[in-house]
Amino acid sequence: MFRVKKQLSQMGVLGLNRRNAEYTLRYNQRRLYPLVDDKLQTKKIALKSGIAVPELYGVVESEYQVRHIDAMLKPYSDFVVKPSKGSGGEGILVISGRSKNMYRKVDGTLLNPEEMAYQLFNIISGMYSLGGQPDKVLIEYRVQFDPIFESISYQGVPDIRMIVFLGVPVMSMVRLPTRMSDGKANLHQGAIGAGIDISSGITLTAVWRNNIIAEHPDTGNPVTGVKIPKWETLLHIAARCYRLTGLGYIGVDLVLDKDKGPLILELNARPGLSIQVANRTGLLPRLKLVEQHHKELKSSQERAAFSKKSFG
């Protein structure tokens, strides 16, 4: 065990305890966590700074609103239901269409109004929230992903995770939904994580259920060597999130809509470490390099340029 630990350390792999002690606790002030733990707050601060997010159709906070949810949803044929304080993709419901008074999920399953109400009640009760606290339901625009992902995604919307340290994007991956993940871009539920070369925006190796893969298990198409569109814009948006939140070590989750372009999906003050596996390299050397140079970088453009130059 000690030999493995030493090998990982020599590779620059960041472990959970070290991430907590030296990065999240040191660089993330606790009072700022609500800005990212509450997706409604994240939307508000992003919009205030001129950063695009999926449009918010409505917020449900009470049982009374749940009982009248059909009227709120009537104008929308497709939308996403999510807990404001949820994590790990739990509790999210994606509706792709209607069939009379029924709601159609992306897998074709139909929900009746009572089943929809039951899901909303569960979210409000705090079933999916951090710490089990009472929550709010967000009803928002359903992202229509960029065509580049059509051949390497199963049903759901891929997202791009970037680890941003002191305003510098240090590592990135794209998370691709699979049949196993039920169309969700969540690695723990069975999505694919493909590392991205920061200098070029081209996907590198990919990991699925701890296995290195080259092709999507459901579509059979290559998941490596894919050029992510609007890469420069994505890097700049991620770099801006430091000033946006004041949090020094964060995960920035973005999506690429075919019509609206890059959108911030959510931010995370405790981003996971599996991104190192997807990139087959450790975070520590990159974090240490940023610590040495971040004071020289005065703007988001300079931080994004430093990222491309240093981590290609």
Stockholm file with secondary structure:
# STOCKHOLM 1.0

chainA/1-312         MFRVKKQLSQMGVLGLNRRNAEYTLRYNQRRLYPLVDDKLQTKKIALKSGIAVPELYGVVESEYQVRHIDAMLKPYSDFVVKPSKGSGGEGILVISGRSKNMYRKVDGTLLNPEEMAYQLFNIISGMYSLGGQPDKVLIEYRVQFDPIFESISYQGVPDIRMIVFLGVPVMSMVRLPTRMSDGKANLHQGAIGAGIDISSGITLTAVWRNNIIAEHPDTGNPVTGVKIPKWETLLHIAARCYRLTGLGYIGVDLVLDKDKGPLILELNARPGLSIQVANRTGLLPRLKLVEQHHKELKSSQERAAFSKKSFG
#=GR chainA/1-312 SS CHHHHHHHHHTTCCCHHHHIIIIIHHHSCGGGTHHHHSHHHHHHHHHHTTCCCCCEEEEECSHHHHHTHHHHHTTCSSEEEEETTBCTTTTCEEEEEEETTEEEETTSCEECHHHHHHHHHHHHHTTTBGGGCCCCEEEECCCCBCGGGGGGCCSSCCEEEEEEETTEEEEEEEEECCTTTTTCCCGGGTCEEEEEETTTTEEEEEEETTEEESBCTTTCCBCSSCBCTTHHHHHHHHHHHHHHHCCSEEEEEEEEETTTEEEEEEEESSCCSTHHHHHTSCSHHHHHHHHHHGGGCCSHHHHHHHHHHHCC
#=GC SS_cons         CHHHHHHHHHTTCCCHHHHIIIIIHHHSCGGGTHHHHSHHHHHHHHHHTTCCCCCEEEEECSHHHHHTHHHHHTTCSSEEEEETTBCTTTTCEEEEEEETTEEEETTSCEECHHHHHHHHHHHHHTTTBGGGCCCCEEEECCCCBCGGGGGGCCSSCCEEEEEEETTEEEEEEEEECCTTTTTCCCGGGTCEEEEEETTTTEEEEEEETTEEESBCTTTCCBCSSCBCTTHHHHHHHHHHHHHHHCCSEEEEEEEEETTTEEEEEEEESSCCSTHHHHHTSCSHHHHHHHHHHGGGCCSHHHHHHHHHHHCC
//
